[in-house]
Amino acid sequence: MKRGFLYGILFLVVLLSLSGCTKSVRYSQDEIKDFPPEVQEQIKQGTVALGMTIQQVRFAWGPPSEINVLQPSEDGKPREEWIYSRFLSPFLEKRLLFVDGKLVDIFPEPKQ
């Protein structure tokens, strides 16, 4: 009984560790060819940066775990908060704020 439980835990650990090793492609080269070269490189590396569009972020990181439509900005521009959670852990969570379709803030801030 204990042995089966331990094998199950080991299998789960291996499965979770391997899931971080594979990178699924979320775009084709044709879809990103018209973006500036630095944005294309960020998408290929799976990184996001302020100023990226919603589509560019989706190409880089894939769909978010959650999207919250916020009240418009003071000047009436639409705002959205995207939440990316890895394994549903708040310690690995990233929140992205878009105003008028552009990424304007990342919480917590990325390490330089």
LINQUI-V409144 format. One line per field, one symbol per residue. phi: phi as a letter, one per 30 degrees, with the letter a starting at -180 (. if undefined). psi: psi as a letter, one per 20 degrees, with the letter a starting at -180 (. if undefined). A space follows every 50 residues. Layout:
phi: ???
psi: ???
This chain:
phi: .ddddddddeeddddddddddccddcaceddcdddeeddedddddicbbe jddeddddddcidddabcdcdedeciddbbccccbchhcddcdbccccbh icdcabbddddd
psi: ghghgghgggggggghhhhihqoqpjrqhhhjhiqqhhggggghikqqqq iqrgggghhgiaqrhqppprqqrhjjqqqqpppoppkkpihjqppppppk jqpiqpprqqp.
